[in-house]
Amino acid sequence: MENSEIGIDLGGTKVLLVAGANQSKHPTGKSFTPDMLKSLLEAFILEHQLEPELIGIAVPGLIHGNSVADCDVLPEFKGWDPENEWKAIACPIGLCNDVKAALYGEFPAISPDFSGGIIMVGTAIGASFISNGSEIKGKDGWAGEFGYFPIHTKDGIKRLDELSGGQYLADSLGISSSEMAEKAIAGDVKVLRHIETGGYFLGVAIAGIINFLNPDVIAIGGGTVKLPGYWEAVLKAVKEHVIPIFWEEGMIRKAGTGDQVAALGALNRARSLS
């Protein structure tokens, strides 16, 4: 058996388990449960002959203490407390909001004068920001629900999630996320325009964040950013709506740690609390 730390990125459509060079990805969905996650974790530990020393789990919801206060994309996890419910796993288990985990994964060493953050665009949208070296937490530690940012459209006020989140884009087309990606890669004009519109709305909202926070850098990650035309539309909108003197080339960039950013960040966060 190999002593190891395990990072888990639990999402609305998939879960990623990472331990060193080993990783495993599986589908989730609204019916996914803590018991299903435990089964996947146990199989991962057995397959790679691991002896867990620490587990960090990134969750797409509101975290209170070390339990899930609410989780709209994975409703079965509301109220979940892994240290009480998974007592058979004899190592510390730390929970962290998935976007805050991504923040710690992308920026593991934060200087006192750093201002910036990360925006994750997957099934829905979340964000986490730092101002002058300190995380912006809010009263209950729940600051960063960027997907609920209201945007005025010709159809009325919409949440940013509804306009730019990957699952919402696919739902509004009446197809699955994978079908949307396939059609976009194949050059479907209707789908490409829809994706570009979603990216543009996200860019408008990011410009507002830049104008408000004056950051050094904002990293953007998540599967939706990989859709053809999405990233280019984000940058176009940011440049059009940001205060010109605030703009610097490279201040908006893709998350450098890729798909593992939230899993690795959950581990970083768990280490700091253990």
PLY file of the C-alpha trace (Angstrom):
ply
format ascii 1.0
element vertex 274
property float x
property float y
property float z
element edge 273
property int vertex1
property int vertex2
end_header
0.00 0.00 0.00
1.19 3.52 -0.83
0.62 6.45 1.56
-1.09 9.20 -0.37
-3.27 12.28 -0.35
-6.42 12.22 -2.48
-8.05 15.24 -4.05
-11.64 15.02 -5.31
-13.38 17.50 -7.59
-17.09 16.77 -7.27
-19.15 18.44 -10.00
-22.65 18.53 -11.38
-21.77 16.34 -14.37
-18.57 14.54 -13.33
-16.30 13.69 -10.42
-12.51 13.61 -10.70
-10.33 11.72 -8.19
-6.60 12.52 -8.11
-3.73 10.92 -6.15
-0.31 11.85 -7.50
-0.10 10.58 -11.07
-3.26 8.51 -10.66
-6.64 9.92 -11.60
-10.12 8.68 -12.40
-13.17 10.46 -13.81
-16.83 9.39 -13.61
-20.23 10.92 -14.48
-22.48 12.33 -11.74
-25.84 14.16 -12.12
-28.69 15.27 -9.88
-29.34 11.71 -8.65
-25.70 11.19 -7.60
-25.40 10.43 -3.87
-22.70 10.42 -1.16
-22.84 6.62 -1.10
-22.07 6.54 -4.84
-19.09 8.82 -4.25
-17.88 6.61 -1.41
-18.06 3.53 -3.67
-16.01 5.29 -6.35
-13.46 6.41 -3.75
-13.11 2.91 -2.29
-12.67 1.43 -5.77
-10.02 4.09 -6.58
-8.13 3.32 -3.35
-8.24 -0.42 -4.05
-7.25 -0.13 -7.72
-4.17 1.96 -6.97
-3.31 0.29 -3.64
-3.47 3.57 -1.69
-3.34 4.25 2.04
-5.06 7.64 2.35
-3.46 10.14 4.76
-5.66 13.09 3.81
-8.67 13.62 1.53
-9.72 17.02 0.20
-13.09 17.30 -1.54
-14.22 20.24 -3.67
-18.03 20.54 -3.65
-20.22 22.78 -5.87
-22.23 24.21 -3.00
-22.25 26.22 0.19
-20.02 24.79 2.92
-20.64 25.40 6.62
-17.88 24.09 8.85
-17.10 20.73 7.27
-20.57 19.90 5.95
-22.64 20.88 2.91
-25.22 23.55 3.75
-26.73 23.59 0.25
-25.92 22.17 -3.18
-28.39 22.90 -5.96
-26.59 20.93 -8.70
-26.18 17.83 -6.46
-29.23 17.96 -4.15
-28.48 14.58 -2.54
-25.42 16.15 -0.89
-27.33 18.79 1.07
-26.49 18.26 4.76
-23.68 15.80 3.98
-20.96 15.54 6.66
-18.27 13.10 5.41
-16.25 12.86 8.63
-19.34 11.61 10.48
-20.81 9.54 7.65
-17.53 8.01 6.41
-16.00 6.95 9.71
-14.66 3.76 8.12
-12.19 5.91 6.14
-9.55 6.52 8.80
-8.01 9.83 7.71
-8.95 13.52 7.88
-11.46 14.62 5.22
-11.78 18.30 4.38
-14.57 19.92 2.38
-14.18 23.11 0.40
-16.43 24.96 -2.04
-15.24 23.95 -5.51
-14.39 27.45 -6.70
-12.59 28.35 -3.47
-10.70 25.08 -3.91
-9.79 26.13 -7.45
-8.52 29.43 -6.05
-6.10 27.59 -3.74
-5.10 25.30 -6.60
-4.38 28.15 -9.00
-2.72 30.45 -6.47
-1.09 28.23 -3.80
1.27 30.99 -2.61
-0.45 34.37 -2.27
1.61 37.49 -1.60
0.22 40.25 0.68
-0.12 42.68 -2.23
-1.86 40.29 -4.66
-5.38 41.06 -5.91
-7.10 38.66 -8.28
-9.10 35.48 -8.41
-10.55 32.61 -10.36
-13.84 32.06 -12.20
-14.92 28.48 -12.90
-17.36 27.93 -15.77
-18.75 24.44 -15.87
-22.33 23.28 -15.34
-22.80 26.66 -13.66
-20.51 29.57 -12.72
-18.72 30.40 -9.48
-15.89 32.69 -8.48
-13.48 33.41 -5.66
-11.42 36.56 -5.24
-8.50 37.90 -3.22
-7.91 41.55 -2.38
-4.47 42.62 -1.15
-3.56 39.09 -0.10
-6.81 38.24 1.73
-9.67 36.11 0.44
-12.96 37.97 0.04
-15.20 35.68 2.10
-18.38 37.60 2.96
-20.40 37.33 6.16
-20.92 33.54 6.05
-17.92 32.70 3.89
-20.18 32.31 0.85
-18.97 35.22 -1.28
-18.43 34.29 -4.92
-21.83 33.12 -6.20
-21.02 34.78 -9.52
-23.56 32.66 -11.38
-26.34 34.62 -9.66
-25.04 37.93 -11.03
-28.04 39.62 -12.73
-27.71 40.64 -16.38
-30.23 42.71 -18.35
-31.25 41.06 -21.63
-33.99 41.62 -24.22
-35.92 38.88 -22.40
-35.61 40.56 -19.00
-33.22 40.07 -16.11
-31.34 36.76 -16.25
-28.78 35.16 -13.97
-25.30 34.80 -15.43
-25.63 31.03 -14.95
-28.61 31.01 -17.31
-26.75 32.97 -19.97
-23.23 31.54 -19.81
-23.17 28.28 -17.80
-22.45 25.17 -19.87
-25.49 23.15 -18.82
-27.83 26.09 -19.31
-26.45 26.76 -22.79
-27.09 23.14 -23.76
-30.55 23.06 -22.14
-31.64 26.18 -24.01
-30.66 24.46 -27.27
-32.59 21.35 -26.25
-29.52 19.10 -26.44
-26.98 17.59 -24.05
-23.67 19.26 -23.20
-21.74 16.63 -25.17
-24.00 17.10 -28.21
-23.49 20.85 -28.02
-19.72 20.41 -28.00
-19.86 17.96 -30.92
-22.06 20.29 -33.00
-19.80 23.25 -32.24
-16.68 21.34 -33.30
-18.50 20.29 -36.48
-19.17 23.97 -37.26
-22.92 24.19 -36.57
-23.55 27.93 -37.03
-26.55 28.13 -34.68
-24.70 26.37 -31.87
-21.54 28.43 -32.37
-23.49 31.70 -32.21
-25.21 30.51 -29.04
-21.86 29.65 -27.44
-20.35 32.99 -28.47
-23.32 34.84 -26.97
-22.81 32.96 -23.69
-19.13 33.83 -23.67
-19.88 37.47 -24.41
-22.29 37.78 -21.45
-19.64 36.27 -19.17
-17.11 38.80 -20.48
-19.50 41.67 -19.73
-19.85 40.48 -16.13
-16.07 40.00 -15.78
-15.51 43.56 -17.02
-17.75 44.71 -14.17
-15.67 42.71 -11.70
-12.45 44.23 -13.04
-13.90 47.74 -12.83
-14.97 47.06 -9.24
-11.96 45.16 -7.86
-9.03 46.39 -10.00
-7.29 42.94 -9.94
-3.83 41.90 -11.09
-5.13 38.77 -12.82
-8.27 36.65 -13.14
-7.87 32.99 -14.12
-10.78 31.26 -15.84
-11.24 27.50 -15.83
-13.88 24.84 -16.40
-15.05 22.75 -19.32
-17.29 25.41 -20.86
-14.27 27.62 -21.60
-13.06 24.92 -24.01
-16.10 25.27 -26.29
-15.21 26.71 -29.72
-15.54 30.49 -29.75
-16.38 30.87 -26.06
-12.99 32.14 -24.87
-12.64 34.59 -27.75
-16.11 36.03 -27.01
-15.19 36.46 -23.32
-12.07 38.46 -24.18
-13.94 40.57 -26.74
-16.57 41.60 -24.20
-14.06 42.29 -21.43
-12.03 44.61 -23.68
-15.16 46.44 -24.82
-16.56 47.10 -21.33
-13.59 47.42 -18.97
-12.23 50.81 -17.92
-9.41 51.18 -20.47
-6.70 52.14 -17.98
-7.46 48.95 -15.97
-6.85 46.64 -18.94
-3.54 44.84 -19.34
-2.79 42.02 -21.77
-2.66 38.74 -19.89
-4.74 39.88 -16.91
-7.45 37.46 -18.09
-5.99 33.99 -18.62
-7.00 30.35 -18.62
-6.43 28.44 -15.39
-2.92 27.02 -15.55
-3.57 23.85 -13.55
-6.22 22.64 -15.98
-8.81 20.01 -15.06
-7.14 19.16 -11.74
-7.26 22.71 -10.34
-10.17 22.16 -7.92
-9.03 18.69 -6.77
-5.51 19.95 -6.03
-6.87 23.09 -4.41
-9.14 21.05 -2.12
-6.03 19.20 -0.96
-4.14 22.47 -0.39
-7.06 23.75 1.67
-7.36 20.49 3.65
-3.63 20.60 4.48
-3.92 24.14 5.81
-6.77 23.12 8.14
-5.42 19.76 9.32
0 1
1 2
2 3
3 4
4 5
5 6
6 7
7 8
8 9
9 10
10 11
11 12
12 13
13 14
14 15
15 16
16 17
17 18
18 19
19 20
20 21
21 22
22 23
23 24
24 25
25 26
26 27
27 28
28 29
29 30
30 31
31 32
32 33
33 34
34 35
35 36
36 37
37 38
38 39
39 40
40 41
41 42
42 43
43 44
44 45
45 46
46 47
47 48
48 49
49 50
50 51
51 52
52 53
53 54
54 55
55 56
56 57
57 58
58 59
59 60
60 61
61 62
62 63
63 64
64 65
65 66
66 67
67 68
68 69
69 70
70 71
71 72
72 73
73 74
74 75
75 76
76 77
77 78
78 79
79 80
80 81
81 82
82 83
83 84
84 85
85 86
86 87
87 88
88 89
89 90
90 91
91 92
92 93
93 94
94 95
95 96
96 97
97 98
98 99
99 100
100 101
101 102
102 103
103 104
104 105
105 106
106 107
107 108
108 109
109 110
110 111
111 112
112 113
113 114
114 115
115 116
116 117
117 118
118 119
119 120
120 121
121 122
122 123
123 124
124 125
125 126
126 127
127 128
128 129
129 130
130 131
131 132
132 133
133 134
134 135
135 136
136 137
137 138
138 139
139 140
140 141
141 142
142 143
143 144
144 145
145 146
146 147
147 148
148 149
149 150
150 151
151 152
152 153
153 154
154 155
155 156
156 157
157 158
158 159
159 160
160 161
161 162
162 163
163 164
164 165
165 166
166 167
167 168
168 169
169 170
170 171
171 172
172 173
173 174
174 175
175 176
176 177
177 178
178 179
179 180
180 181
181 182
182 183
183 184
184 185
185 186
186 187
187 188
188 189
189 190
190 191
191 192
192 193
193 194
194 195
195 196
196 197
197 198
198 199
199 200
200 201
201 202
202 203
203 204
204 205
205 206
206 207
207 208
208 209
209 210
210 211
211 212
212 213
213 214
214 215
215 216
216 217
217 218
218 219
219 220
220 221
221 222
222 223
223 224
224 225
225 226
226 227
227 228
228 229
229 230
230 231
231 232
232 233
233 234
234 235
235 236
236 237
237 238
238 239
239 240
240 241
241 242
242 243
243 244
244 245
245 246
246 247
247 248
248 249
249 250
250 251
251 252
252 253
253 254
254 255
255 256
256 257
257 258
258 259
259 260
260 261
261 262
262 263
263 264
264 265
265 266
266 267
267 268
268 269
269 270
270 271
271 272
272 273
